[in-house]
Amino acid sequence: METITITFNPNSPFATSVEAFLKTVPHGVKVSKEMKPARKRRTRKERFLASLTKAAKQAEELASKPHKSYSTSEELIASIFDD
């Protein structure tokens, strides 16, 4: 006997269609239905806080690295255009 597992969002129109189809399956076929709860989307505030945390970590990494200092503006300009 084969087992086929289909997972989908229970609130979608597709889920409703599949459920209606499963009700029409003959009695000789074993069918079981299992639904997982829908994934909770992150709110705008949660997304903003995540990006803010990421930016803070990047700033800490940049601040912890030693940086090269330039004694003249010509050295600074030359280093910019060397790339």
Disulfide bonds with the S-S distance in Angstrom:
none
